[in-house]
Amino acid sequence: MFKKSFLRNNSDKWFSIYIRLRDAYSGSGFVRCITCPTIGHWKTMTNGHFVKRNKPMTRFNEENCAAQCVHCNGYADGEQFKHGKAIDKKYGSGTAEKLMQLGNIRGQKIHTKFHLEIIAKEYRLKSREMARLKGIEL
């Protein structure tokens, strides 16, 4: 049996791969940072969380995440304001606020070992399919 930390890391890995592939341009594998004009290969970009990933209710929420350059996601603390504006533009006004409210729900233990195994399997399959559809090498 795997430790929960291993399962969480594996789920994060496949979820991140999926988000970056989802946001990549077909055929090239290049992606634009959601918060700045930087363009990089999906393998060198990061998965930026609007509501930080320590919030269990939004950790694996696809609307909460987008490809981000290392600078914006790491050194600029995710550029949360710009990220929120981009989310509202992409998914509709008020989406960022709804994600903030969802992220503030406390006491939810939704990431059991079983749940994390399912998330990893789901996003591994979705990543492979996204790569195939976009003609990007995984």
Buried (B, 14 or more C-beta within 10 A) or exposed (E): EEEEEEBBEBBBBBBBBBBBBBBBEEEEBBBBBBBBEBBBEBBEBBBBBBBBBEBBBBBBBEBBBBBBBBBBBEEBEBBBEBBBBBBBEEBEEEBBEBBBEBBEEEEEEEBEBEBBBEBBEBBBEBBBEBBEEBEBEE
